[in-house]
Amino acid sequence: MEDRLTQLETLVAHLTRTVEDLSDVVARQSREVDVLKRRVGLLMEREAERESDGSGSIPLADQRPPHW
């Protein structure tokens, strides 16, 4: 019986460690997602400003290459 209890305690310790590790990973990924959301927001604002400038030119990404 004592052997079984030791095995269960060991298993719980390993599972606890795994949960803590996964929690750290999720927290780090959450911070990264927040940073990426801010960057995308800034890029969207920059693009909206560029489009609203009304320069009338075709954006460089939409222009045909010179060999066409």
BADRENDO-965782 format. One record per residue (C-alpha): residue number from 1; residue in one letter; chain; z, y, x. Coordinates in nm, 3 decimals, padded with zeros to 5 digits, always signed. Each point is the difference from the previous one (the first is absolute). Last residue first. Example, Ala and Ser with C-alpha at 12.3 -4.5 7.8 and 13.67 -1.06 7.14 Angstrom:
<pts>
(2 's' 'A' (+00.714 -00.106 +01.367))
(1 'a' 'A' (+00.066 -00.344 -00.137))
</pts>
This chain:
<pts>
(68 'w' 'A' (-06.796 +04.348 +00.571))
(67 'h' 'A' (+00.067 +00.028 +00.376))
(66 'p' 'A' (+00.229 +00.302 -00.044))
(65 'p' 'A' (+00.261 -00.200 -00.197))
(64 'r' 'A' (+00.016 +00.082 -00.368))
(63 'q' 'A' (+00.285 +00.221 -00.108))
(62 'd' 'A' (+00.282 -00.136 -00.214))
(61 'a' 'A' (+00.261 -00.024 +00.277))
(60 'l' 'A' (-00.092 +00.350 +00.118))
(59 'p' 'A' (+00.075 +00.148 -00.340))
(58 'i' 'A' (-00.309 +00.155 -00.159))
(57 's' 'A' (+00.006 +00.376 +00.020))
(56 'g' 'A' (+00.076 +00.228 -00.290))
(55 's' 'A' (+00.282 +00.171 +00.184))
(54 'g' 'A' (+00.195 -00.018 -00.321))
(53 'd' 'A' (+00.340 +00.036 +00.158))
(52 's' 'A' (+00.119 -00.221 -00.286))
(51 'e' 'A' (-00.127 -00.312 +00.175))
(50 'r' 'A' (+00.188 +00.079 +00.319))
(49 'e' 'A' (+00.315 +00.081 -00.194))
(48 'a' 'A' (-00.025 -00.329 -00.189))
(47 'e' 'A' (-00.054 -00.184 +00.329))
(46 'r' 'A' (+00.309 +00.158 +00.154))
(45 'e' 'A' (+00.207 -00.077 -00.308))
(44 'm' 'A' (-00.114 -00.363 +00.002))
(43 'l' 'A' (+00.075 -00.025 +00.372))
(42 'l' 'A' (+00.348 +00.141 -00.056))
(41 'g' 'A' (+00.065 -00.246 -00.281))
(40 'v' 'A' (-00.128 -00.288 +00.213))
(39 'r' 'A' (+00.239 +00.104 +00.277))
(38 'r' 'A' (+00.294 +00.025 -00.239))
(37 'k' 'A' (-00.076 -00.342 -00.146))
(36 'l' 'A' (-00.027 -00.144 +00.351))
(35 'v' 'A' (+00.343 +00.134 +00.094))
(34 'd' 'A' (+00.155 -00.144 -00.318))
(33 'v' 'A' (-00.171 -00.336 +00.061))
(32 'e' 'A' (+00.143 -00.008 +00.353))
(31 'r' 'A' (+00.351 +00.070 -00.129))
(30 's' 'A' (-00.034 -00.279 -00.257))
(29 'q' 'A' (-00.130 -00.234 +00.268))
(28 'r' 'A' (+00.309 +00.064 +00.211))
(27 'a' 'A' (+00.232 -00.064 -00.297))
(26 'v' 'A' (-00.188 -00.319 -00.091))
(25 'v' 'A' (+00.023 -00.129 +00.356))
(24 'd' 'A' (+00.372 +00.077 +00.021))
(23 's' 'A' (+00.059 -00.181 -00.331))
(22 'l' 'A' (-00.195 -00.297 +00.130))
(21 'd' 'A' (+00.224 -00.020 +00.304))
(20 'e' 'A' (+00.314 +00.027 -00.215))
(19 'v' 'A' (-00.129 -00.272 -00.235))
(18 't' 'A' (-00.080 -00.227 +00.295))
(17 'r' 'A' (+00.347 +00.053 +00.151))
(16 't' 'A' (+00.164 -00.085 -00.332))
(15 'l' 'A' (-00.216 -00.310 -00.030))
(14 'h' 'A' (+00.102 -00.115 +00.347))
(13 'a' 'A' (+00.369 +00.058 -00.072))
(12 'v' 'A' (-00.028 -00.176 -00.337))
(11 'l' 'A' (-00.162 -00.301 +00.167))
(10 't' 'A' (+00.274 -00.015 +00.262))
(9 'e' 'A' (+00.268 +00.019 -00.268))
(8 'l' 'A' (-00.173 -00.279 -00.193))
(7 'q' 'A' (-00.020 -00.220 +00.308))
(6 't' 'A' (+00.367 +00.062 +00.077))
(5 'l' 'A' (+00.094 -00.091 -00.356))
(4 'r' 'A' (-00.199 -00.323 +00.024))
(3 'd' 'A' (+00.178 -00.094 +00.322))
(2 'e' 'A' (+00.337 +00.070 -00.164))
(1 'm' 'A' (-00.086 -00.239 -00.282))
</pts>
